[in-house]
Amino acid sequence: MISKVYISHSPADEDMALQLSRALWRVGLESYVALYNLSPALSLAERASFGLRNSECLVALLTVKGSSSPQVCQEIGLARGLDLLIIPLQEVGAALPFLIEHLRPLLFQEERYADAVGLLIKTLRELSRLEWLKVACPKCGEEMTQYLTPQEEVEEALAKGTFLETICSYCQNRIRLDARTFESI
């Protein structure tokens, strides 16, 4: 059962890692990233070690610029040593570090990153029992928890090029959700 995911990324890819972290949060998964919430009391190495040891899965965000990052390669090495599940999210044109070049990555192009995030969420749904969806209403700002939309409905919305829809339980506003990332649009 996967409940905590470690996102390994280069410092240059912080925005993409944050986007991924928010998408995972919306479907009830906690994520760790060593660069988040820099603490003066803990070194970067200690934050990475703690996050990896407390996760069940490492998602390696590998962009053309970031795939050769020493930090990413070391986090992948530690994840291999801990026998964690590793899922590479690989930008087209980026190299896979040698420790994971045998794995089948989820490929993406920068402008289609949300598609890869959606595929990652689908993959994690197949490996875990994700049941809850956290939705923040864009109108009133309230956050609510609902049952996660069944994967069949998500697939149908993706095939039709449409969105998912829900209603805010506070202000009764209709909310459209991106079927890939469950982000309100």
C-alpha positions in Angstrom: 0.0 0.0 0.0 1.4 3.3 -1.0 0.6 6.3 1.1 3.8 8.4 1.0 5.7 9.2 -2.1 9.2 10.8 -2.3 9.6 13.1 -5.3 13.2 13.3 -6.4 14.0 16.3 -8.6 16.8 18.8 -9.4 16.5 22.3 -7.9 15.7 23.6 -11.4 12.5 21.5 -11.5 11.1 22.7 -8.2 7.9 24.1 -9.8 7.1 20.8 -11.6 7.7 18.9 -8.3 5.4 21.3 -6.5 2.7 20.7 -9.2 3.1 17.0 -8.8 3.0 17.2 -5.0 -0.3 19.1 -5.1 -1.8 16.5 -7.5 -0.7 13.7 -5.2 -2.2 15.6 -2.2 -5.5 15.9 -3.9 -5.8 12.1 -4.2 -4.8 11.6 -0.6 -1.1 10.8 -1.0 1.5 12.5 1.2 4.7 13.5 -0.6 8.2 14.3 0.6 10.8 16.4 -1.2 14.1 17.4 0.5 14.0 20.9 -0.9 10.5 21.7 0.5 10.4 23.8 3.7 14.1 24.2 4.1 14.8 23.8 7.8 17.9 25.4 9.4 18.0 22.5 11.9 18.3 19.7 9.3 20.7 19.4 6.4 19.5 18.6 2.9 21.0 15.1 3.2 19.1 14.5 6.5 15.8 15.7 4.9 16.3 13.4 1.9 17.2 10.4 4.1 14.2 11.0 6.3 11.8 11.4 3.4 13.0 8.3 1.6 13.0 6.1 4.7 9.5 7.2 5.4 8.1 6.6 1.9 7.0 3.5 0.0 7.8 4.9 -3.5 10.2 7.3 -5.2 9.0 9.2 -8.2 12.1 10.4 -10.1 11.3 13.6 -12.0 13.8 13.5 -14.8 13.9 16.5 -17.1 16.5 17.2 -19.8 18.2 19.7 -17.4 17.7 17.8 -14.2 18.3 14.1 -15.1 22.1 14.4 -14.4 21.7 16.2 -11.1 24.0 14.6 -8.5 21.2 15.0 -5.9 18.7 13.0 -8.0 21.2 10.3 -8.7 22.1 9.9 -5.0 18.4 9.8 -4.0 17.8 7.1 -6.6 20.8 5.2 -5.2 19.4 5.4 -1.6 15.9 4.4 -2.8 17.4 1.3 -4.6 19.3 0.5 -1.4 16.1 0.7 0.6 14.3 -1.4 -2.1 11.7 1.2 -2.7 9.4 1.1 -5.8 10.9 3.6 -8.2 8.7 5.2 -10.9 10.6 7.5 -13.4 8.8 10.5 -14.9 11.1 11.1 -17.9 11.0 14.1 -20.2 11.5 13.2 -23.8 15.2 13.7 -24.5 16.3 13.2 -20.9 18.7 10.4 -19.9 17.8 7.8 -17.3 20.4 7.4 -14.6 22.1 4.1 -15.0 20.7 2.7 -11.7 17.2 2.8 -13.2 17.8 2.6 -17.0 16.2 -0.9 -16.9 12.8 0.6 -15.8 10.0 1.7 -18.1 9.5 5.4 -17.5 6.4 7.5 -17.9 7.4 9.8 -20.7 6.3 13.4 -21.1 6.9 16.6 -22.9 7.0 19.8 -20.9 3.8 21.2 -22.4 2.0 17.8 -21.7 3.3 17.3 -18.1 -0.2 17.1 -16.7 -0.8 14.0 -18.9 2.2 12.3 -17.2 0.9 13.3 -13.8 -2.5 11.8 -14.6 -0.8 8.6 -15.8 1.2 8.5 -12.6 -1.9 8.9 -10.5 -3.6 6.1 -12.5 -0.6 3.9 -11.9 -0.6 4.6 -8.1 -4.4 3.9 -8.0 -3.7 0.5 -9.5 -1.1 -0.2 -6.7 -3.0 1.3 -3.8 -6.4 1.8 -2.6 -7.0 5.6 -3.1 -10.5 6.5 -2.0 -10.6 10.2 -1.2 -10.3 13.3 -3.2 -9.5 16.7 -1.7 -11.1 19.6 -3.6 -10.7 23.3 -2.9 -13.6 25.4 -4.1 -12.2 28.2 -6.3 -15.2 30.4 -5.4 -15.5 30.2 -1.6 -12.0 28.7 -0.8 -13.3 25.9 1.3 -11.7 22.5 1.2 -13.8 19.4 1.1 -13.2 15.7 0.9 -15.2 13.5 -1.4 -15.0 10.0 -2.7 -12.4 9.7 -5.5 -14.0 9.6 -8.9 -14.0 5.9 -10.2 -11.2 5.4 -12.8 -13.7 4.4 -15.4 -15.3 7.9 -15.3 -11.9 9.5 -15.4 -11.0 7.4 -18.5 -14.3 8.4 -20.1 -13.7 12.1 -19.5 -10.2 11.8 -20.8 -11.4 10.0 -24.0 -14.0 12.7 -24.6 -11.7 15.5 -23.8 -14.0 16.8 -21.1 -13.7 17.5 -17.4 -15.0 16.0 -14.2 -17.6 17.9 -12.3 -18.6 18.2 -8.6 -20.4 20.6 -6.4 -19.0 22.5 -3.4 -20.8 21.3 -0.3 -20.4 24.8 1.3 -21.5 27.3 -1.4 -23.1 24.9 -3.9 -20.8 26.2 -6.7 -20.3 23.8 -9.6 -16.6 22.9 -9.8 -14.9 21.6 -12.9 -11.9 19.3 -12.3 -9.1 18.4 -14.7 -9.5 14.6 -15.2 -5.8 14.1 -15.2 -4.7 15.9 -12.0 -8.1 16.6 -10.3 -7.2 20.3 -10.2 -10.1 22.7 -10.3 -10.3 24.6 -13.5 
